[in-house]
Amino acid sequence: MSSTDKPRAAEPAVDRWAVWQRSDAFEVPAPVSEGVETYRGGAFRQMVQRFMRERAAVAAVCALLLLTAAALAAPLLATHDPNAADFSAPLAGRSADHWLGTDQLGRDTFSRLLFAGRVSLLAAVQALGVALMIGVPLGLLAGYFRGKIDSIISAVADGIMALPALLLAVAIIGATGAGLTNAMIAVGVLFAPRFIRLIRATVISIRENAYIAAAVTAGTPPTRIMLRHVLPNALPPLLVQAAFTTGFAMLAEASLSFLGLGVQAPQASWGSMLNDGYANANRSSFLAIPPGVAIALTVLLFNVFGDGLRAAIGREERR
Amino acid sequence: MTNASATKQASHDQRGRESRIPDSRPSAAVLWQIGRHLLRSLLVLFLITVFAFGLIWMVPGNPASTLAGEFPSPEEVAAVEAKLGLDDPIPVQYGRWVGNAAQGDLGESLRSGRSVTDEITSRLPVTLSLTLFAVVFGLLIALPLGTVAALRRNSAIDRLLTVGSTVGVATPSFFVGIILVITVALNTSVFPATGYVGPTENVGDWIRHCILPGLSLGLVLGAELTRQIRSALIEVMQSDYIRTARAKGISSQRVIAKHAYKNAAIPIVTILGAQIAALVGGTIVIEQIFAMPGIGGLAISAVRTQDIPVIQGIVLVVGALVLIINTLVDLSYAFLDPRTRQ
């Protein structure tokens, strides 16, 4: 990349100079020649523009924003108190009063779904945060310094990736005790290797660029190089991985809460609601459907979002 | 086999008759490759033992007093400490644990007092049966659908399958399992909603018990595999040797069966190998839904009672099994792709 850019980079500088000389300079847009590595704000804007053409992905983002808004506004949107039991109407069908019916304790399913959505979304973001906090620094270290550090970090990451994440999460919870925070920390730790691998690979390819060599020659300290030059360039693939990981984290949370190892009553998440639905499957065939659909739909939206982002970046890299 | 590698192979045979050297080289390369894979697997195995052993140190506070149950007497704490050998230096504890594990002794359950090895070996066939059924269902779904999608690229059926597999990948397998229980198991008596019968007792009952849980996992696995098979086949079908085969007048079915599948096998096997780990994780939840007495149920009850020796044993055994499968997948490349031998 750098070898083809160098000779071209000189030309627009001359062009721009000629434009600036003219009196009507402000009316003429600055000529941006193609293939020149522009300021990262420009590259990012290009990515956003490409992303906007992915219609399914844009729709997914809008739906995700709506979902988040609905979860945040749960107290306003809920028709009932999510924990108020009504023993006179357990497992009631759908009605004008209870849009999605009631559960085994007569609690309103629609209201519970909204409040549980808060828990599920927040849990997924928590796990993502833990994975990023562990994965990004370790990936930067491994990719930038290579050598022994890289071998050790990569071996551990490969080892974790080769094993069933859910089993490892269950094992960690077995030691630390059940609970949503413990569960999501475990999930975050187990998803960190995805980011270690990604950041490491990106850093290794970015390190080959001339501007990194220039920064090293200029005596810029490694931390500064990583934060100012390497990390911003690794951002697009990081975003893609983050979108997919949030979806995976939601599935993991749902599995663990379904098993009773995540969220603890009276708090509910979509996973624990699904467990209620399963436990009462012989009395109500509908109770399991809303939380199950909510999980599948949200994970689907994150995946479509990630696919669109990847397509937007892919074209940029192919150029 | 590709045309390109076929000619290479032929030239090797010809040269091989002249001197023995070209023949011995590939086998040395294969040995080196196998050695490297085994070394890497050993390293991962070491990490698994460290993780499993380290679980006891993740128990908050003093492990012995936490693990001795609620409100333990000092004697009970001391008994747990002695049982787990927590007084010794950590390297000594680790060495003893790994040494015993290598001889098949994974210790005793803190709750039932039974041998962890016996508990695991009695339940392993259930989990393995479930995994087997899931893989079979996954392939039964994905091979035809992936092939149709790849051959009819961008057609209506391809788009439908793409949407379907995207939805399938996002759906939790245990939601599929619950739906199967509600719609099938509760309405018919053919496929029971709970339990397990071993294949040695009654093969028919074994199949009947494994079909619904296997299908729950297999549908989601099949969705992922359909995508992968589609893209692997599309890539292969665009290659020169497929065009050559078609130009020679070989029928489409023969081209697909003899050339396309063979060359698409590597990415498909890779994905299948990578999915095994996720599949084994999925069995934990599916076993709970269909009340199957497998490793998952053992793990959950051990986690609820903080029965650390049982959890350690499960992590070690399942981790080693997944590792063996992954190593076999890596080694199978040498057989699937003659090029890697050279």
Interface residues (C-beta under 8 A of the other chain):
Chain A: A155 V156 D158 G159 I160 A162 L163 P164 A165 L166 L167 L168 V170 A171 I172 I173 G174 A175 T176 G177 A178 G247 L251 A254 S255 F258 L259 G260 L261 L274 G277 Y278 A281 N282 S285 A288 G292 I295 A296 L297 V299 L300 N303 V304
Chain B: R40 L43 V44 L47 I48 F51 A52 L55 I56 M58 V59 P60 T166 V167 V169 A170 T171 P172 F174 F175 I178 I179 V181 I182 T183 L186 A277 A278 V280 G281 G282 I284 V285 Q288 I289 A299 I300 A302 V303 R304 Q306 D307 I308 I311 I314 V315 V318 G319 V322 L323 N326
